[in-house]
Amino acid sequence: MTAYQDFSFKGDSGQSQPMSSYMKNQFPFLGVPAPERRKQSREVIALSKKLPLSEIPDVVEAFYNREEREYQYLAIDICTANARRLTLAEIQLFAGYVGRKSWWDSVDAWRKVFGNYVRYHPEDKAKVFALFHQHPDFWLRRVAILLQLMEKETLDKAVLTDAILFDRETTEFFIQKAIGWALRQYSKYNPDWVAAFIAKYPLSRLAQKEGSKYLL
């Protein structure tokens, strides 16, 4: 853990407040934009791929507990880089992080970890979906809706339908935005199904507008 304990980002103080303001001043920032963050953390992430899998959760916890937002991004970046070798046990553990220091930036970054995992391990999709579907925390339900975001022919339409219908009348903006995003993305591959879905199930104005963006 020493290499990780010693690692720190070098930020630009002139960037820290604008970055924090963009996130509604919910988190302090060091002022490290994403391209620079990836550059500075490249060696740390490469090293994480050589660690025993059993050590990854401790590394993630250590970075996630740091105050500045860039370290939560780094913790998620490490999970993303190691997604192919994660097991369901790690996924179950990391699901709990979605509800910690939650905002759309971290939640959507975590979604990528879980989405990549189910693409590598489709046999576990139902189990991963169950970690988020109908959860009391709407941020976790957002992950349920967006879990299959980048899938095409492998997308389970029943799973997507269950996720959307559970939250169809939820007034939370980030839920309705997620419903529209999921439908819009899938419409690039299967527009007929999305059009039929929107025709069958009344959606909020926001979800319908977003979901039908690419429909003729």
N, C-alpha and C positions, 0 to 999 in steps of 0.2 A: 504493500500500500504506500510505501514511502514516496515513490515517483508521483503518485496521485496527490498525496498530502502536500507535496512541495509545489504542485502546479498552481499557477494563478494567471489569469488573463491580464494583459496590459491594455487598459482602455483609454479612451479619449474623453476627458472630463467635459469637453464641449459637446459631446454627443449624449452624455448620460441623461441629462434632463429632458431633451427632446424625445429620447427613446422611452423614458418613463412616462412622459405625457401621452405618448401614443397608446400606451397601455393603461390610460386613465389613472396614472400615478399610483397604481396598486403595488408596484414592485420597484425597488431600487435597481439601477443599471450601472454598470461600469463604463458603458459607452463603447461596446465592441459590436459593430455591425456584423451581420451573418457571414459575409465572405471572409472578414478578418477573423471572426471566431473560428471558422472552419480551418483557416490557415494556422492559427496559433495552436489549435487543439489536434492537429493532424497526427503528431507523434503519439499523443496520449491515446487517441482512438486506435491507432495502429497497435499500440502496446496492449490495449484491452483485448484484442483478438487473439493474443498469445496467452492470456491468463486462463487458468482453469475456470470452467464455467461457474463453479461454486463460489468464486471470488467476485463475480460481476455484481451481484446484489449489494455487497458491501461498498463497492466503488460507487455504484449508483446512489446509494443512501448518503455517502459522504459528500458527494457533490450536490445532491438535491437539498441537503440541509444548509448549504451556504446561503447567505442572504441575497446576494446579487442574482438577478434573473438569468444572466448568461450561464451560470452554473447549473441551473435546472435544464437549460437547453443542452448543455454538454452531457448531462446525465442521460437525457433522452437520446442524444446523438450516439452515445455508447451503446444503448440498447438497440437502436436502429442498425448500427454496424454489426451487431452480433445476433440479429434477429434469426438468421438461418440456423444457428446452433442452439437457440433457446429451446427449452422444453416447456410443456404445459405448466409445470410447477413454477417456473420463473414468470410465465405469463400471468398466472393467478396472483403472484406476488406483486407484479408491476401494475396490475389493474387497480390496486389500491392507491397508486400514485396519481391517478387521474383526478381524484378528489382532493389532492393536496396542492396548495398554491395554485388553484384552478383559474384559468382564464382561457379564452379561445386559442391562444398561441400554444400553450403547453398541451391542452386537450387534443388539438388537432395533430400535434407532433407525436403524442402518444398513440393516436389512432393509426398513424403510419406503422408504428411498431407492431400493433396487433393485426393490422391489415396485411402486413408482410408475412407475419407468422402464419395466418390462415391460408395464405397463398402457398406457402411452403408445406403446410400441414393441413390440407383440406379436411382430413378425417377429424380434426379437432374444431372445426368451425362452429358446430352447435354448442360445444362446451365453452368456447371463447365468447360467443354471442350471449350465452346465459349469464356471463359475468356482468354484463351491462344492461341487458334488456329488462325493462320494468324496474330499474334501480331507483331508489328514492332521490338520488342526486341526479339532476337533469344533465349535468356534464357527462356522467357515465352513459346516460341514455343517448346523448349526442354521439358517443362512440358506437353504440349499437346501430344507430341509423347510418353512420358513415363507414362502418366496418368494411364493407365490400366496395368502397368507393372506386377503386382502380380496377375492379374485376369486370370482365366482359362475359365470355361464354361460360365462365365458372360461377358467375353470380347466382346465388340461390334466391330466387324471386320470392319464395315463401318467407324466408328470413327477412328480406327487405320489407315485405308487406307487413309482417308482424311488428317490426320496429316502427314503421310509419303509423300504422293504425293505432297503436297504443298511445302515441303522442299527437295524433291528428288535431285534437282540440286544445292542446297545450298552448298557452299564450306566450310562453317564453320565446323571445326573439331568436336565440341561438338554436333552439329546437326547430322552429319553423324554417330558419335559414338552412339548417342541415337537411331537412326533408326536401327542400327545393334543390339543394346541391346534389344530393344523392340521385334524385330523379333526373336532373339535368345531365349529370355525368353518364348515367346509364342510357339516356336517350340517344347519345352519340352512337351507341351500339345497337340498341333495340328500341327505336322510336315508337313502333307500333304498340309495344307493351306499355310503355310509359303513357302514351296518349290514351290507351284504354283504361289504365289505372286512374288517370286524372278525371276521365269521364265518369268512371264508376264511383269514385270516392271524393266527395266534396272536400276541398282543402282550403286552408287559409289563403287570403289574397297573395301574401308574400310567397308561400310555398308553391302555389300554382304559377305565379309569375316566373319564379326562378326555375321551376321544374319544366315549364313548357318553352323555355327560351329558344331551344333549337328545333322545336317541332314546327312543321309546316302548317 
